[in-house]
C-alpha cells in the first residue's frame, strides 16, 4: 500500500491536523504547506464529542471544530479538494462512533474513492478491530494498529495482523515494545511525539528509535497561536523537522554502512508465519 511505501522511504515525518481547526480553509492551506515541506503523510482528525485520551491541544481543536458544526461530509469535501492538488498519503483518524454514524461501509468506500490511504481509530482495541479492518481490506484502505503498553503475547498478535504501519503511542516507545514488534513483522513503526518534544533535533532523536515520528500537539498549538498565518509558520516548522529527521537518518546510515544502502523489506504482515 502507498502508506507503507511512503514510510519505508527513509525515516518518516507524519503530521496530524484536526480538521476544521481553526477553520476548514486554514486546515486545507496547512495541508498544502505540509506537502511542500516534504511531510510523508498527513493524518486528518475527524472531530468527535468525547475525544478520550487526547491531549489538551487536540481536545481543544476537536471542540472548536464541533462548535463550528464541522461534519464528516465537510471533511470528505476537504479531502476531495486536497486530492486535486497533491498526491501525498492521507489517513483519517477518529473514533468508532464517527464511522458508525456515517455507516462503516459507505464511510470507507467514500474514503477510498477520494484517495484516503489509511484509517486510525483511537478507541477500538485490537480484539474489536475486525469489523472495521475487514471493510478496510475490501476497499484498499490500511487499518492502522495503535500500540500502547501491553503484554508481549498481545503485541505479537497486533504485529502479525497489522497493515500499513504500526502507530506507537508515546509510552510504548520507551517500554521495549519496538524490539518485541520487530520480531513478528517487517512493517514500519512510527513514534508519537511525547509532551515537550517539539525541537527538530529532539524529534530526529525520537525518529531514530523507530521508523519515523508523528507530530501532533505542536502543530495544533501553532495553529491556535498564529491563526491565518499558520500555514506559513507550520510549513516552515515542518520543513525544519523534515530536514533534521532525514539528515539524522542519512548520517546514521553512513556511520553504520559503508555502502550507504538501505534494505527495503518485502514481507507484508500477512506473510508472517
Secondary structure, DSSP 8 states (H G I E B T S, - for coil): -HHHHHHHSSSEEEEEEETTSS-HHHHHHHHHHHHHHT-SEEEEE---TT-TT--HHHHHHHHHHHHTT--HHHHHHHHHHHHTT---EEEEEE-HHHHHHH-HHHHHHHHHHHT--EEEETT--GGG-HHHHHHHHHHT-EE-EEE-S--HHHHHHHHHH--SEEEE-HHHHTTTHHHHHHTT--SEEEEE--TT--SHHHHHHHHTTSSEEEE-HHHHHHHHHHGGGHHHHHHHHHHHHHHHHHHHHHHHHHHH-TT---------GGG--
